[in-house]
Every structure is written in structure tokens, then in C-alpha cells.
Amino acid sequence: MKKPTAASLGETGRYLARSMAQSLRLMVGLPDYDTYLSHMARTHPDREPMSYEAFFKERLEARYGGGKGRCC
């Protein structure tokens, strides 16, 4: 079995920290703008991504119905 190096442990730690942060944001309903930007660059390179403000507003409207009087 190969012994882990400090560099590989550091990379693993950063990966775990990013994964935990993303999971926590998803649990509390905060949209992940960086993931959206990566998705847009990867799958829709011909389209300009929304600004952070527009993205956040769109996610809030998608989650809460944009004030359409939806009941719980």
C-alpha cells in the first residue's frame, strides 16, 4: 500500500472542505453560484451566465414561488 504524502493529504482535506461547504449550503437552501458558473462554462459555453444577483434572485423565486401566494 502506498503511503500518503503531505500534498495528497492537503488535496484531500481541501476536497472534503469544499464538499462539506457545498453540502451545508444545499441543506440550508443557499444557491451555489460557483457550481452554476462551472456548469455554464462546461455545458453552455455559447451562453452568458447570469450575474450573481440575477442568479440569486432566480433561485429564490424558484424555491419560494416568486411571491405567487403559494401555501406551505
Secondary structure, 3 states (H helix, E strand, C coil): CCCCCHHHHHHHHHHHHHHHHHHHHHHHCCCCHHHHHHHHHHHCCCCCCCCHHHHHHHHHHHHHHHHCCCCC
